[in-house]
Amino acid sequence: MKLVRLVKAVCARPSIREIMGPLQVRTFQHDFVPRDPNAKPKRFKYPQVYDPYGPRPPPSDKVVELAERIAALPPEERRQIGPTLTERLRHPKMQVIADEGMDLGAQGGAGAGAPQAEEKKEKTAFDVKLEKFDAAAKIKVIKEVRAFTNLGLKEAKELVEKAPVILKQGITKDEANDIMEKIKAAGGVAVME
């Protein structure tokens, strides 16, 4: 009897199927057109050089005419265009990069005539080189080196101990003379190059 009651109690509850009803079924529907299996893939033409600024408009006729006139100039006059434009447009002067200790290879070729022209010009940038110093005056020399190089104590000490060494590069003649006098007063010997 108990078993019959238990079966009726269980059957009296509504089943999940009665509560939810039939399960919903959703089939996948394409929202795109299927690819043609016989179609060949598109071939994109990539530019040889990536230009981050995108395509540029062609130069105007005035610019093309100016370029042709510049190309027709003799080489001597073409060399004068860059410095003249720099001066005219008030561009800042480029800083000279020291090439000491670098092997630049053969210096011949197209720019072989340039060093002769540079020798005629008066030198405007100088380097100060510490040749030697008295052992007793080492601390004074280190203090002077720190004063005009903005180095820390350790860096200035290592620099002075490497003598002969260049202390300052690309400075004016007045600054170089002033530094040389200070080092001489401290007990060192400096030369200007």
Secondary structure, DSSP 8 states (H G I E B T S, - for coil): -HHHHHHHHHHHS--HHHHH-S--------SS----TT---------SS--TT-------HHHHHHHHHHHHS-HHHHHHHHHHHHHHTT---------TT-------STTTTHHHHHHHS----EEEEEEEE-GGGHHHHHHHHHHHH---HHHHHHHHHT-SEEEEEEE-HHHHHHHHHHHHHHTEEEEE-
